[in-house]
């Protein structure tokens, strides 16, 4: 039986009507069609901004994603508040920091009973859909239709969970997610504005490209980053004790797909591993770019482009061999920074660039603002719609707060929190370590020279520590809360070990 036909019939007959009937009818008449924009929120998984050509990538080209930058706005300082997949997604949905939405790490299950921006848009008369990678353990809520990957999902011939029912499809996951999104757009209720969350698995580990891009870069030697041989000389032990180096922790053949030549060793072997990793990563990105192009073409041909806000981002950044690493988690720039491209012809000047500090915490208030929906008082982010119009409020943030919790577990990145301003970054690593790092991003953008303890920066350090405490208090975080989460984790770990004995 044809899977696509089954899905279209299911959408029309079952998935969309039930939730709509429960909503008060006055919500539908709140605004005429066109008064509120449609919203398409595209999110990749682990797509570093320095793997987009519109951000100056030296290793790949992303023409369709670049189109969003060319026709809209590129944000150069969009950051995540906790650089890991599930927590970032929970922050985006709720507009709240991890310690408040409950998803501090990838082990936690998202409480779908919380207030989220899709629920609020749905209640305000938007037709809502979530398609692709969800990765929050619980089923999606607040959507008229959802069709998501179980857990991480598979690149080839994946299963999807469609409105609670598991189905397996033949094909490549990036193509399938796009197919499902286009199908939903074509059958949606045209008299209502819509929210489509179009979320890709790619380019998540272990970076399996499709047949179309499998040979891409075969005859190219991708240059290693300038920090590939970072010796972490001035850093704390946190940088040395992680387990995500390309040289020692990239799985062979799990990540590299094949065994290395027997005569390779040392620097040559490291280079070989890097080439195997980065080429597959970039091939997965190329598929995303092609598929976003398919979506943009549909918006043009259907007449939807003018009244649709299109957003492209990733759940966090990623190390592309920077400092010799893959993965994310650290507050360091390559991991902290998210790509953010927004196109909305009615409001955004083509080719705009913004340098203000924007957070994934701000996505929910921004989407609600476009829909004319009041932002709940307990959401901690702020709409950046004014920035899209070229106006920065005088009281816009000049610093941001970060907190990472997932240790000791995968990749062994120490628990830490910190503050980043436009010029400086102060980090505190804790639990089985008590270490501080300070970086002057203007003079040291690669964060190679830890200045903490340098007398010249004593005044700066004092001010940053005060700012860090101010932000922790503002967002309701504390050492006591961190210890509470740590105790919960350790208790659960001890219990699990006892059960295995």
N, C-alpha and C positions, 0 to 999 in steps of 0.2 A: 504494500500500500504506500502511496506517495506521502512522505512525511510533511512536505510543505502544504499539500492540500488539507491534510488532517489539521494542521496548525491554523490555517485560515478559517476552516469551519469552526474550530474550537473557539477562536477569538470572537467570531460573530455570534455564536450561539450561547456561550457560557461565560467567558472571562470578563467581559466588560459591563454587562448589564447589572449584575448583582450589587456591586458596590455603589453604583450610581443611584439605585432606587432608595438607598438608605439616606441620601443627602437631601436636605430641605430644598425645595424648588427655587426659593428666592435666590439661592447662590448662583443658579444658572443664568438668571436674568440680571445679574449684577452689572454686567458690562456687555456691550454689543461685540460681535466678532471683530477682531482687529484692534480693539481698544487696549487689549493686553497682549503682549507678545507671546508667541510660542517659545519654549526653551528646550534646546537640545544640549544635554550635558554629556560630552564625550570624555571618558577617562581611560587612560592606559594604565598598565601596572608596571612600575619601575622604569618609566621612560624618562631618562635624564634630559634636562633642558639642553645640555651640551651635545645631544644627539639629535638636534633639530637644526637645519641649516639657517632658519631665521634667527637663531640664537648664536650663530657664528660657528657652527660645527665644522671642524676640520676633517671629519671622517665620513660624513654622509650627507645626502641631499633628501629633503622632505618637501617636494614642491606643493603638494596639496595642503599640508599643514601650514606651509609658508603663506599660502593664499589667505588663510585666516588672519595672519599677521599683516599681510599686505592690505587687506580689505577691512581690518579692524584694529585692535590694540594688542600689543605685546607687553606683558608685564615682566620686568627684569628682576624684581625682588619679591616674588611670591614664595612663601615658605610654609613648611608643614610644622605642626606643633609636636609631633611624635612620629619619627620617620620609620614607619612600618605599616604594612598593608591594612589590616583590619582596624587598628586604631585611627588611621587617617580617614578611612571611610566612615567610621562612627562620628568623628569630629565634623566631617562634611555634612552628614545627615542631620545632626543635632545642633550644630553651632555651639558646641560645648567642648571644653577640654576633656581629655581622656579620664581624668580622675572624677569627673562628674557624670560622663555618659557611661562609665563602667568598663569600657573596652581599653584597658591600659596596654594590652599585648595581644598577640595572635592566639592566645589560649582561651581568652574570654569569649563568651557568647553574648551577642548584642541583644539587649532587651527591646524587642519590637513594640512594646507598649509605650515607649517614650514618644514625646512630641518630636516630629521630624518635619523638615520642609516639604517633602512630598505629601505627607498627610494634610498639611495646611493648604497646599495648593489644590489637592483633591477636594477638600471641603469647600474651597472657594470657587469650585466649578471647573477646575482644570481636569483634563483627561490625562491620566498618569500611567507611565509604563517603565519598567526596569528590565533591561535585557543585557545579558552577558555575565560578567564576573561580579559576584555579590560578596562572598568570602566573609560572612559574618555569623555563620553557624545557624542562626535562626532564619525562618522564612521571611521574605520581604513583606512589609506592611505599608499601607498608604498608596498602593498601586492598583489601578483598575486591571492591569495585566502585568504579569511578570513571568520571565523565562530565564532562569539563571543556571550557571554552572555549579555543580556540587563541589564545594571546597575550592581547590585551585583549578580544577577542571583539566582536561587534556587538550593538547594541540590538535591531534588527529582523531577523527571519528569520535567526538566527545559525546557524553551524556549531557542533557539539560534537564532541569526540573521546571516544568511548565505548569504553573498554578497548582503545585503540589504533586504533579505526576511526572515520573522519570521517563525520558525517551532518549534513545540513542540515534545520532545522525551520522551520515557519511559525509565527510568533507573536512575542511580546515577551519579551525575554530574562529579565526578572525573573519573569514568570509561568511561563515554561518551566522555569527552575531550580527553582521551587517545585513545579511539576507532577512533575518528576523525583524530587524529594525525597519527596513524598507517595507516589508509586508505589513507591519503594524501601522506605519504612516499611511499606507495606501488604503487601509480599511477603517481608519479612525473616524470618529464623529466629527465631521468638518465644521459643525456649528460651535465647537468649543475650542478654546485654546488648549495646548497640550504641553506636558513635560515628558520628554523622552530621555531616560538615563541610558546611554549607549556606552557600555563599559567593557573594555577589552581585557583579555587575559594577558596578551602579549605586551611587552617583551619579557615576561617573567621567566625566571630560571625553569627548565633547563634549555630554553632558547631553541625551539625546534621550528625551523622555517618551513614554508610550503614549497611545493615543487616549482612553482613559478620563480621563486627567488633563491632556490637552493644553490645555484652556481654563481650568484651575485658575489662579487669581490674575489672570485677564485684566482684571478691573476693580479691581485692588488695586495701590497704589503701595507697594512694599516699602521700609521705611526703610533708609537706608544706615547702616552701623556708625559709631559715634562717632569711630573712627580712620580713616575713609575718606580723609580729606585729610591724613594724616600726612606731614610734610615730612622725616622722618628726620634732623632737625636735629642731634641729639646722637649719632646712631649712626655707625658706621664706614661706609666705602664699600660694604661688603657689601650693605647695605640699598638703596643707591642704584643699584648696578650689576646687580641681578637683572633678569630679563626676564619678569616675570609680573604686570605691572600691568594692571588692567582698562582704564585709559585708553589704553595704547599697545600692549599685547601680546595682548589678547583678539582672536582672529581674526574678521574680518568678511569674508564672512558665515559662515565655518566654524563659529565658536562661537555667533554671534548668530543664525544661520540666515537672516537677511535683511539687506539693506543699510539703513543708517540714513537717515532723511529728509534730503534735501539741505541743508536750512537749519539743521541742527544743528551746533553747534561748541562747543568749550570745555567748561564745566561741564555744560551740557545734554546734550552728546554722551556724556560720561562717565556721567551718570545713566542715559541710554538704554541704554548697554552693560551697566551693572550690572543694570538691570531685566531685560534679555534673558537675562543669565547666571543671576541668582539664581532667577528664576521657573522656568526649565527644571531647574535643580538641585533645587529644592524639589519639583517635579512628580515627578522620579525618586525622591526620598525617599518621597513619598506612596505610590508603587507598592510600594516595599519594605515600608512600614508595612502596607498592605493584605495583602500576601502573607505577612508574618509572622503577621498575624491568621488567615489560612487555616491555617497550621501549628499555631498555638496551639489553634484550634478542633478540629483533628484529634486533638491530644494529649488534649484534654478528652473528646471523644467515644469515643476508643479506650481510655481508662483509663490512658494512659501518663503523664499529667501529674505524678502524685504521685511517681513514681520516676525522673523525668528532670531532669537538670541542663540548663537552657537558658541559654545565654550569648549576649549580643549585643554586638558591638564593631565597630570599623572598623580597617583596617590602619594608620591614623594619623589625625591631624586634617586640617583644611583651612581655608584663608583664604576667608571668605565676604565679600570686599570689605574685610576688616580690613586696615588699613594700605594700602588701595588695591589689594590683591592678590587673585589666585586661586592655586590650587595649594598646596603644602606645603613640605617640605624644611628650612626653618629650625627652629631650636630654640625659636623664639618660641611662646608659649602656644597660640595657635589651631591651630598645626601639630603641636605636641608632644603635646597632650592627646588621648586616645582616649576615646570613650564606652565604658563597660563596665557592663552590666546583667546580673545573674545571678539566676535563679529556681530554687530547689530547696526545695519545701515542707517536706521532712523536716528541713531544717537551718536555713533562712534565715527570719528573722522578716520578715513583710510590711512594706514601706515603710522598710526599713533604708537608712541612708546611711553610707558610709565615706569618711574623709578621708585615710587613709594613702597613702603612695606605693607604687603597684603598677605593674609594668612588663609589656609584652608578653613579656618574658623569663620571666615567672612562669606563663604559661598552661600550658606543658607540664608542669611539676611539679604544678600544681594538678589537671589532668586525670588524671595518673597517680595522684595521691593519692586521688582519688575512687574509682579502680578498685582500690586496694590494691596498686599496682605500685610497686616500689622505684624511686626516682629515681636515674639514673646519676650518679656522682660528678662527671662533667665538665659536667653541666648547670649553668648559672650562675644560673638563677632560683630562686625559692623558692615553695612552695605558699602560696596565700593562703586556704586553706580555713578556717583559724582565724579570719580576718577575717570570713568569711561567717557564722561562728557568733557574731560580736559580740565576739571576743576578739583584741586586738592584742598579740602577743608583745613582751616588753620590749626584745628586741634587733632589732625590725623596723627596716628601713632608714629613715633620715631624709634621705637624699640619693640622687640617681640620676645616672648617667653617660650621655652622648649623644655620638654621632660620625656625622657626615654626610660622604660622600665624592664624590658625583657632580658633579664640576666639572673642566674646563670643558665643559659640554654643556647639555642642555635646561634652560631657565630660569636658567641661569648663577648659581646660588646657590653662594657660595664654600664651599670645604671648611672644616669647623669641628667643634670638639668643645667640650663644656662640662659643667658640673655644675649641677643644680637641687636646692635644699633646699626646705623648706616655705616659706621666706621669700625666699631670694635665688637669683639665677641669674648664673653667670659663664661667659662664652663667649670662645673663642679662634678667630678666623678665620686661616687659614694658606694656604700655597702661594704665590700671587702677592700676598699681603697678610700683614701681621702686625699684627693689631688685636684689642683686647680690649673687651668690653662687660660691664657689671655692672648688674643691675636689682634694686631692692627691690620685690618683688611685693606686699608688704603696702601700701605707700604709692603704688605705681605699677603696678597690675595690668595696664595696657595696654602696659607696657614702652616708654614714650615718653622717659624720662629716663635716659640712660646715665651711670652714676655712676663709671665706671672713671677713676681718677686723682683723684677727689675726696678730699682729705685726711681728711674726716670719716669716710670708709669705708675708710681704709687698713688698719685692723686686720681688718675684715671681708674685705677683698680678700685679705689674706695668709692668712687661715684657709681661704678658699674655694680658693685656689690649692693649698694643702696638701691639702685634701680632694679636689680634682681629681686630683692626682698619686696619692693613695692609691687612688682608684677605678680609675685607669688601671692601676696595678700589680696591683690585685686581679683585674681582668678580663683581664689579659694584653695590654693595648694599650700602644702607645708611639709616639714620634715616628719611630723607626726603622721600625716596621711601617707607619706611615702613608706614609713615603717609599717603601717597597717597593711598596705598592699604587699610589702615584702614578706610579712609574717604569713599572710594568706597563701602566698605562693610557696613558701618553705613548708608550711603545714601540709599543703596539698601534695607536695613532692615527697615528703616523708611518708604520707599515707599511701601513696602510689607504690613506693618502694616496699613497704610492708606487705601490700597485697600481692606483689610479684614474688615474694619469697615462698 
